[in-house]
Amino acid sequence: MTTADTQCLMFGYGCELIKEHIMPTPIPEEINYLSDLIDKLSEFDPEDLGGDNPEAMDLVEKAIQPIIDGMSDSEAIEVIKKHCQLLQGWLQQAGISDSPPFYIQGAMLGILAFKYGDYSALMGSDE
């Protein structure tokens, strides 16, 4: 049970309002550009973010592209890996259960694997 759920039980009303104000720590500054993407992906049905979704994937690619523009492939790979790690750390805190951030992490790993041929992040290694 989350803190918000406990407070809902205690107060008995306004649960949605309480849940809105109990937030996890803010997304790390370096990946703050993903905040707008999370908002856009929140408009999708969560079940649509569980698999192949070209429209959602396009949004992820468009969010990442300005960050890696002008970089070599090896530089882009390192930046995407670092951003995946930052996102993963942020996702591990309590209170984040929305599917959009998890979809973004999976999409970024997919970009590494299928666009750049770097499967190490998918395999759980940095080799």
C-alpha positions, 0 to 999 in steps of 0.5 A: 500500500502506498502512502497515498493509499494510506492517506486515502483510507485515513481521510476517506475522501479526496484520494485523487487529489492526495495522490496527485500531490504525493510525487516521486522525486523529480526526474533527473535534470539531464533527462528532464526532456523526457517529462514532456514525452511522458505527458504525451504518452500518458494520453495513450491507453496503457495497454497500447504501450505494452507492445509494438506501437509505431506512433509511440515509438515515433514520439520517443525517437523525436524526443531523443533526436535533438539530444543526439543530433550531430553526435557520432554513433558511438557518442549517441550510444553512450548518451542513450545508455546513460539516459537509460540508466538515469531513467532506470534509477528514477523508475526504481523509486516508490510511487512510479507505476505509470507505463509511459516511463517504462515504455520509454526505457524499453523504447530507448533500449530498442533504439540502441539494439535495432538502430545502433546494433548495440545489444549490450544494454538489452543483455544487461551488460555494458560490454 
